[in-house]
C-alpha cells in the first residue's frame, strides 16, 4: 500500500513540477542547483557477498567526514558512497540498496528526511559527519549559517544511543568503547549461542535489554535528556538494524564478530552477505514494535528536577498516535523556508517531502506536509 502511495506521489510531483517549472540552471548565493531524481530500483535484489573487490576498506583520512551512524561510516570506508563522507541523495540511497539490500522506498525515505533536516537539498549534498565546506549553508538565509550534517544533535541523531554519548555529557559522534562494552554485558545474559561461542548472537531480548539500559542510564545522567518523537522512532529502528540489516544473510545471525565489525571497526565483516531479500520498513517495524511493547517510553524530556515528563503534544490530528507525532515532528524540525522556494530548489524539496510523507503518513494524519520548522539545520 505504501509503495503504491509513493508511486502515485512521485508521479504527481513529476507531472506538476514539469508543467510549472522548467529544469533550467538555477543559481542562488553563488550555489548552482542540482536536480534530485528518484533512483531506479536495481534488478539484482538477492543474496550477495559484500563488499566486492571494487570496494576495499580504506580508513578515513583526517579531512574525511564520519559521524554517529556506523552504517553510513561503513559505506564510506568501503567507497560505496564517496570516501570523503559527502554524498548526494541518489548516492546514499543506491549504496544502501546495493550494500544492505534495503528496499529502495525505505532507503529513500531515510535519506530524504535527513537531507531536509541536515543537508542542502539545493545542491543535493549532505555530510554523514559534521560541518564541511563541501556542503554550503542553504541559500537565502533560510537555515543555519553552516549545514550541520548527520552529527548535528537533533533530528534522527539524539540521546540514548547504544554506542555514542549524549551530546550534553559526552561525544555524540564517535564510537565509545565503554558503552559498547556495557551492551555486551546484556549479550552475555540474553544472547543466543553461535559459532563464536555461547551467548554471542544478538536477538530481540538482547536488544530490548540494551535499549532499556541506554534510556535509563542516559535519562539519569543527562540533565538535558530529550526523547523527541523522531528520536523515539529512530532509536528503536537503529538498534533493529543489528538484527534485520547487519545479520549475515547466509546464517541470518547477528553474531558478536559481525556486529563488532560494523559498530566498532565500521567495516563489513569477512564473508558477510547482505540479506537474501530487500529489507523493508515493515520488517524493521516488526522488530522495533517489540522494543516499543517492552520499553514503555514516550516522547518527553527531563524537567528542572530531573524527572522525565511528556513533551507538549502536537495539534490534532497529529496527536492521535505516536506515528502521527513522528510525522509531525519530522517536518516541524525542517527549515520552514524550504517550503517557499522556487525552480529546481522547489522541485527538490517537493520530491523529498513527498517521499517522507509517503513513508510515514497514515490515517488520521495522512495529509502531505512541507517543512515548517525553525531556520536550523
Steps between C-alpha positions, in 0.01 A plus 500: 500500500776744594695411183194581286452823696861600436472423128187715477665787686815486288299504179296795629811694595672421172201611292423814700859624515561425134193701407573798724877531526766443236807308614742768379806618689429673829766692692447642849765653727770370269370142520377311193197278543516127433174329409425201725345194339360178642742215422400195300457181700783258415384167363746300713331476841622165629772364723841646419841511664593850610742666447616409153854545374427855385418613854790422735519648848709818519517682831374859482749782467515803730269706279246226430162536670375224727217519749265326741362242254719187468311390190582823318861496620540145372366597157752785480791291628437255216427759232135414445446872554777758451778431747508864611157449658322759284232344283182560303151365554540257212846381608395412854169344397660274240787411734260383770308299243816340361692434821221436752219396264270760650173528309543810288195691626605456862859594422384806309287607797797489737715708265224744404414577862863556593565713192215732604604498866879523476606540137482745212231382256577791267842360406400143596776445757507372857784422739483167681707669771512864599543840341690497170589776252381259231141539625419872500221654707155517345475795260278789594588487872219251565713267712797505735813693407664158457341170399529261792510155342387175661710568811302809595289432808129463438311343214587131476816549708411524866528377854509139616733355235649153543852611396508881529468729802227760537623828355465690829714257699748357249593418142190441288696447179766236560482139615523459878664175613353521850143520373550205268659299780187564706290380206700178490416428863137458393606285207670274753175471693243468223684413177455181302780249448692513175829427325680752724387317815216506748296820532669664200207560262284810537126437520187693594535449879858628477419819312203565731729477803764720335256769394320502836836550673606775254185698567504458877872577531492811285178633647665484843837643391400767249316802650390599148390153392235531228324221316311674221241313289760475224762369740263239645441361150865528395632346822293184467560474125877543515547219753270282289760534223722266702260212439331589172781663299839417655432128552687283251264410217632144480440414866249771596705538818617828651809355666732691730773498234262627233349778711841595639631545147220742414483692828860505621701469177242655266591243240315217329577168671690225325283263296198720558195488275216748484145381565354257248200727435450877526465624858186712519382753753234249599764239589689747718168618641416151620822488701474855632139436605626227732729753665214748521283242675774408748628851576223741604662822379321808369611822335628711786785676675658557839357789697704723733475239776621219277159340461410362158182677390296491177560750223215729401289293258470614138170642371222276375497272311873445561437423867303187404789254538883489519531450124310820433713678758814378324369623165424846641828524691707423191362791301490727807879475513571566132567867411167654406660714232538185292126512435527842334760422235473515121642331193725198540522569872123458532502186288759345730316597818168376362649167395677439831195609701274270300731205566491567874122550504439183302714298741362614836159661450182305562146543631401719670809709417533424131517852360828588325729737687779738408775622735377754755771509766757756618794605279731246660663218307 
